[in-house]
Amino acid sequence: MIHYQLRCGQAHGFDGWFKDSTSFEKQAKRGLIECPECGGTDVERALMAPALGRRDVAAPAPVEAAAEPSVPAAVAAPEKVGRLPAQMLAALQRMRAEVEKNCDYVGPEFADQARAMHRGETEAKPIYGETTEEQAESLADEGIAVAKIPWVPRADG
């Protein structure tokens, strides 16, 4: 995964995670990357400071990981949502609608289902559900990448 600082045509800055630079380029060219503040799709990479490691500091644990091809779904743990800008809330509601439309809900069985798909024991399919932090860490330790997304209320109430 590659992390980019992005900027829209209105100079709003935001983050993006992509499989590789080619993935970013393809998505940007097709207008699939949207500014969370204004909704603009004229997006480019912004100048970033390099991430330099220090020997005297332990490496931080990864915060999030995106779903890999063998597990093409996101871990969606319900979370409390504070005040979000309207555009951000709308984008997250659209994401939720897409996840619900295109993925199977497996509830608290997410970790077991993801593991079975990763091992080839069951057919790979898009899923979403809940995990504990410990289950998510265990999946990551096994090389099973998943993504945690904020689960906002549906747009239709």
ChimeraX attribute file (.defattr): number of C-alpha atoms within 10 A of each C-alpha:
attribute: neighborCount
match mode: 1-to-1
recipient: residues
	/A:1	11
	/A:2	11
	/A:3	14
	/A:4	18
	/A:5	15
	/A:6	20
	/A:7	21
	/A:8	22
	/A:9	13
	/A:10	13
	/A:11	12
	/A:12	14
	/A:13	17
	/A:14	17
	/A:15	13
	/A:16	12
	/A:17	17
	/A:18	15
	/A:19	13
	/A:20	11
	/A:21	13
	/A:22	10
	/A:23	13
	/A:24	20
	/A:25	16
	/A:26	12
	/A:27	15
	/A:28	17
	/A:29	14
	/A:30	9
	/A:31	13
	/A:32	14
	/A:33	21
	/A:34	19
	/A:35	24
	/A:36	21
	/A:37	17
	/A:38	15
	/A:39	15
	/A:40	17
	/A:41	19
	/A:42	16
	/A:43	24
	/A:44	19
	/A:45	17
	/A:46	15
	/A:47	10
	/A:48	10
	/A:49	7
	/A:50	6
	/A:51	6
	/A:52	6
	/A:53	9
	/A:54	8
	/A:55	7
	/A:56	6
	/A:57	7
	/A:58	8
	/A:59	9
	/A:60	6
	/A:61	7
	/A:62	8
	/A:63	7
	/A:64	14
	/A:65	16
	/A:66	20
	/A:67	18
	/A:68	17
	/A:69	13
	/A:70	18
	/A:71	23
	/A:72	19
	/A:73	27
	/A:74	24
	/A:75	25
	/A:76	22
	/A:77	18
	/A:78	14
	/A:79	11
	/A:80	9
	/A:81	11
	/A:82	7
	/A:83	7
	/A:84	10
	/A:85	11
	/A:86	12
	/A:87	15
	/A:88	16
	/A:89	20
	/A:90	17
	/A:91	16
	/A:92	21
	/A:93	19
	/A:94	15
	/A:95	17
	/A:96	20
	/A:97	13
	/A:98	11
	/A:99	18
	/A:100	13
	/A:101	10
	/A:102	14
	/A:103	16
	/A:104	14
	/A:105	18
	/A:106	15
	/A:107	16
	/A:108	14
	/A:109	13
	/A:110	23
	/A:111	22
	/A:112	14
	/A:113	22
	/A:114	28
	/A:115	18
	/A:116	15
	/A:117	17
	/A:118	21
	/A:119	13
	/A:120	11
	/A:121	10
	/A:122	12
	/A:123	12
	/A:124	18
	/A:125	16
	/A:126	18
	/A:127	22
	/A:128	29
	/A:129	21
	/A:130	20
	/A:131	20
	/A:132	13
	/A:133	10
	/A:134	9
	/A:135	14
	/A:136	22
	/A:137	17
	/A:138	13
	/A:139	19
	/A:140	15
	/A:141	10
	/A:142	11
	/A:143	12
	/A:144	23
	/A:145	24
	/A:146	24
	/A:147	18
	/A:148	21
	/A:149	17
	/A:150	17
	/A:151	17
	/A:152	18
	/A:153	15
	/A:154	14
	/A:155	12
	/A:156	5
	/A:157	4
